[in-house]
Amino acid sequence: MVNSPEVDTILRTQAETDDFELGDALLLDKEVIHRSCLLTEGPINRRRAFLMRFIAADSTYDLDRVQKLKPFMDILGYGSVSTFALDICKEEGELIMESPLFNTTRAKRLIPVKQ
């Protein structure tokens, strides 16, 4: 469990801490467990952040991975902001770019790739 003493021990022993300045960016991949504050009981302090997700145009939905995250979302009480993975697609293997969430913005979201 994300908020368990076992995971806390792993996070503490493997932790990397950086000093960020206004305008700095941190890039993570989907395999990184990260946190910006201690996961203790009670409300979590909020901060302003800007998040961008980059994916290949042919990326497909991994329903199994999302379903494994759902119990943690429920336990930690994440609201609608954190349910993006649950809302973007519904079926295993769907093309993420075909999600109805992108119907009005799909063309703006694609970055041309030079071959």
C-alpha positions as CSV (number, residue, x, y, z in Angstrom):
1,M,0.0,0.0,0.0
2,V,1.3,3.4,-0.9
3,N,0.9,4.9,2.6
4,S,2.3,1.8,4.4
5,P,5.4,1.8,6.6
6,E,7.0,-0.7,4.2
7,V,6.7,1.6,1.2
8,D,7.7,4.6,3.3
9,T,10.9,2.7,4.2
10,I,11.6,2.1,0.5
11,L,10.9,5.7,-0.4
12,R,13.1,7.0,2.3
13,T,16.1,4.7,1.5
14,Q,15.8,5.4,-2.3
15,A,14.8,9.0,-2.1
16,E,16.3,11.7,-4.2
17,T,15.8,15.3,-3.1
18,D,16.4,18.4,-5.3
19,D,16.1,22.1,-4.7
20,F,13.8,23.5,-7.3
21,E,13.7,27.1,-8.5
22,L,10.7,28.8,-10.2
23,G,10.6,27.5,-13.7
24,D,12.5,24.2,-13.1
25,A,11.0,21.0,-14.5
26,L,11.1,17.4,-13.3
27,L,10.6,14.6,-15.8
28,L,9.4,11.1,-14.6
29,D,8.3,8.0,-16.4
30,K,5.4,5.8,-15.5
31,E,7.5,3.5,-13.4
32,V,8.6,6.1,-10.9
33,I,6.9,6.2,-7.5
34,H,7.1,9.8,-6.4
35,R,5.7,12.2,-3.8
36,S,6.1,15.8,-3.0
37,C,5.2,15.6,0.7
38,L,5.0,13.0,3.4
39,L,1.9,10.8,3.0
40,T,0.5,11.1,6.5
41,E,-3.0,10.9,7.8
42,G,-5.2,13.9,7.3
43,P,-5.4,16.5,4.5
44,I,-2.4,16.8,2.2
45,N,-1.0,20.3,1.8
46,R,-1.7,21.7,-1.7
47,R,0.7,23.4,-4.1
48,R,0.5,24.8,-7.5
49,A,1.9,22.6,-10.2
50,F,1.6,22.2,-14.0
51,L,1.6,18.7,-15.3
52,M,2.1,17.6,-18.9
53,R,1.9,14.0,-20.2
54,F,3.6,13.0,-23.4
55,I,2.7,9.8,-25.1
56,A,3.2,8.3,-28.5
57,A,0.2,8.7,-30.9
58,D,-0.1,4.9,-31.0
59,S,-0.1,4.4,-27.2
60,T,-2.9,2.0,-25.9
61,Y,-4.8,1.9,-22.7
62,D,-3.5,-0.5,-20.0
63,L,-6.7,-1.2,-18.1
64,D,-5.1,-3.8,-15.8
65,R,-2.5,-1.2,-14.5
66,V,-5.3,1.4,-13.9
67,Q,-7.5,-1.1,-12.1
68,K,-4.5,-1.9,-9.8
69,L,-4.2,1.8,-8.9
70,K,-7.9,2.3,-8.2
71,P,-7.8,0.9,-4.6
72,F,-5.0,3.3,-3.7
73,M,-7.0,6.2,-5.1
74,D,-10.0,5.2,-3.0
75,I,-7.9,4.7,0.2
76,L,-6.1,8.0,-0.2
77,G,-9.3,9.9,-1.2
78,Y,-8.1,11.3,-4.5
79,G,-10.7,13.5,-6.1
80,S,-11.6,14.0,-9.8
81,V,-8.3,15.7,-10.6
82,S,-6.5,12.4,-9.9
83,T,-8.9,10.1,-11.7
84,F,-7.6,10.9,-15.2
85,A,-6.4,7.4,-15.7
86,L,-9.9,6.0,-14.9
87,D,-11.7,8.5,-17.2
88,I,-9.5,8.6,-20.3
89,C,-10.5,5.2,-21.7
90,K,-12.7,2.3,-20.7
91,E,-11.4,-0.8,-22.6
92,E,-8.1,-2.6,-22.6
93,G,-6.0,-1.7,-25.7
94,E,-8.0,1.4,-26.8
95,L,-5.9,4.0,-28.5
96,I,-5.5,6.7,-25.9
97,M,-5.6,9.5,-28.6
98,E,-9.1,8.2,-29.6
99,S,-10.5,9.0,-26.2
100,P,-13.6,11.2,-26.2
101,L,-11.7,13.5,-23.8
102,F,-9.7,14.7,-26.9
103,N,-12.6,15.1,-29.4
104,T,-12.3,18.8,-29.5
105,T,-8.6,19.2,-29.0
106,R,-7.0,16.2,-30.7
107,A,-5.3,18.1,-33.5
108,K,-3.8,20.6,-31.1
109,R,-2.4,17.8,-29.0
110,L,-0.4,16.1,-31.7
111,I,3.3,17.1,-32.2
112,P,4.5,16.5,-35.7
113,V,7.4,14.0,-35.8
114,K,10.1,14.4,-38.4
115,Q,11.2,11.1,-39.9
